[in-house]
Amino acid sequence: MLTLFHHPLLASCRFIRLSFGEFGEEIALIEEKPWIRRKEFLSLNPAGSLPVLLAEGDQAIVGADVIAEYLDETRGAIKRDKRLLADDPFTRAETRRLVDWYLGKTETDVTRHLVRERAFKPVMGSAYGGGSPDSAALRAARANVKQHLKYTNWLAATRDWLAGDRLSYADLAGAAALSVLDYLGEVEWAEYPAAREWYVRMKSRPSFRPILSDRATGLPPVSHYADLDF
């Protein structure tokens, strides 16, 4: 069984867990606190970032994009209609663009700040930069949430799935990012009906069940987090 070093409130880690789930493959999970920078973990990834997959032969594969490409090459190519990257090069490009949008831009604009201020800093300890949340960082991130939800709402309203006519890595990346925000209670779903309908479909998939069981130390999820009809 392969092993994933992850943190339950990082969208990039959720993305890889969802990807394995869609391929019907179980993985062992090791929760890593990235701010501690454990010596053993740094030996696998000197950058200290997550996720890191310990693959066949204990080979370390670092980063969500790289792991996703590895999965497509080793699992996806034989999945045919269940492949998470389309055969068409333009759809593949659109899928990669949206993965970068949700795991890159959404992370930079919104998710990283909300997770750090609300989930990480209270448990990090002063030696690692912990402490009280930065209210300015929270305000800025919350101001940016609306733009990302509006864009997701537009995608969901104009396409069957975010990147086209079938489920892809784009949907898993989008669901991973928004599930973190939903866990924190930062999404007003009533304002984004198409995005909500798409997210309900994603939450109902078997691959999502472990995500809905996630709990962060000292920070329980919003009450509707695990509800499939909310």
N, C-alpha and C positions, 0 to 999 in steps of 0.2 A: 504494500500500500504506500502511495506517495504521501509526503508530508508537506503541509503548508504552514509557514510561519506567517501569522496574521494578527490583526487586532479587529475585534467585532464592530467597531465604529469607524473603520476606514473603508471608504467606498471602493477603493481599488482592490481591497481584500475581498469584499463582498462580491465584486464582479467575478473574481476567479472562482470563488465558491459556487456561485450560480452557474458558471460555465461548466465546472465539473458535474454539477447536478444535472444540467441539461444533457450531458453525455452519459448520465447514469453511472457515474463512477464515484465511489466513496474515497475520501482522503482523510488522513489523520491531521488534526489541527493542533498547533502549538501557539498559544496566545503570547505575543511579544509586546512588551512595552517599549516602543522605539526610543523614548527619551532616556532610557537607562543605558543604552548602547553596550549591551553585554559583550564581553570579549568573545564568547563562543559564537554569538550571532554575527559579530563583525567579521569573524573569520569566513563566514559564508557570503556576506555582503558588506564590504568596507564602507559603503555609503550609509549603512544603517537604516535604510528605507525598507518599507514593506509594500507588497508581499514578496516572499521568497519561497519558491517551490523546490523542495528536495526531491528530485526526480529519480528515474532509474539509475542505478549505480551511484546513488548519493551525489548526483550532479546538481549543483545549485543553479537555478534559473531565476533571475532577478527582474522584478518589475512586471506590472500587470500586462502591458502591451506585449512584452516578450513572452510571457507565459501563455497569453492568448494565442499568439502565433505558433508557439510550440504545440499547444493543444490542437490547433487546426491541422497542423502537419501530421501529428501522430494519431489523432482521433477523428477530427472533422472530415478528413478526406474520404473516409469510408462510411460516413453517415448519410450521404446523398441528400435527401430532402430535409434532414435534420442538421445539416451542416450550418454552422453559425457565421460563416463567411460565404457569400454567394459565389457561384462560378463566374458570373459576369463581372468584368474588371471595374466597371463604373459603379456598380452596386457595392462591390468590395471597397472601393475608394470612399463612397458615402458612409459605409459602415465604420471604416477607420476614422473618418472625420468626426463622426458623432461620438465614438468612443473617446477620442481626444477632447471633444467638447465637454463631456460629462466628467471624465477622470482628470482632465486638465483645467479647462476654463471654469467649470462649476466648482471644482475643488479649490482653485485659486481665488475665485470671487466670493465663495460662500462657505462650502462645507468645511474646509480646513480650519477656518476661523471659529465657526460655531462649535466644532468638535474640540478644538484646543481650549477655548475659553470655558465651555460648559462642562466638558467631560474629562479632559486631561488635566488642566491646571489644578482643580481641586484635589487630585490624588497624586500629583507629581512630586510634591515636596519641594521645599524652598531650594534645596541643593540642585534640583533639575529645572528650576525656573517656574515652579508652581506658585500658586497664590490665588488672589481674588481675580475674577474675570475682568477683562478690559472692556468697559462699557462702550468705548468708541469703536473697538473692533467688532463688537456685537451689533452695534447700530449699522455699521457699514455693510456687514455681511447680510443683515436682514433687509437692507435696502436693495441689495443685489438679488435676493431670492426671487422677487417678482419677475424680473426679466427672464430668468431661467425657466420659471414655471410657465410664463407666457409662451416662450419658444417651444417647450415641450407640449403645451396645449395645442399650438399650431401644427406641430408635427403629427400629433395623435389625431387631429381633426382632418388632416389632409391625406393621410396614408393609413394603410392597414396596420403596419408596424412602423417603428420610428424611421427605419432606413428604406422601407419599401413594402413589398407584399408578403414578406415572411419574417418570422422571428430571426433576430441576428444578435451579434455581439452588441450592437447599438442599444437594443432593448435592455440587455443585461447591464450595460454600463449606466444607462439612464435610471433603471430601477434600483441599482446599487446606490447611486448618489441620492436619489429621492427617498429611498428607504431610510437612509441615515437622517435626513432632514425630518422625515415623518416620525422616526423614533424620538427625536428631540421636540416634536410638536411645533415645528416651524413652517408647516404647510397649511394654508387655508384652502382645502380642496374644493370647497363650494364655488370658489371663484374660477376654477379651471376644470370644467366638467369633462372635456375630452381627455385631458391628462388623467383625471381621476378614473375614468372608465378604463383607459389603458392600464393604469397602475393596478386596478382591481384584477384585470386579466393576468397581470404579472404575479400578483400576490397569490393567485389561485393555482399557480403551477407547482408541481411537486418539488421542483428545485428550490422554491422559495421557503419551504417549511423550516429548514434549519435557521434561516435568516430571521424568521419571525420568532424564533425561540431565543435569540440573542438578548443578553442583558449586560449592561456595563456597570462596573463597580460604582456604587453610590449614586447611580442615576437611572432609575426605572424609566421605561418608555411611556409615552403618552397613552392614555387608556384605550384608544381604538387601534393601537399599533398592530396587534395580531389579528384583528377582526378582518375577515374577507369581505364583508359588506359593511361599509362604514360611511 
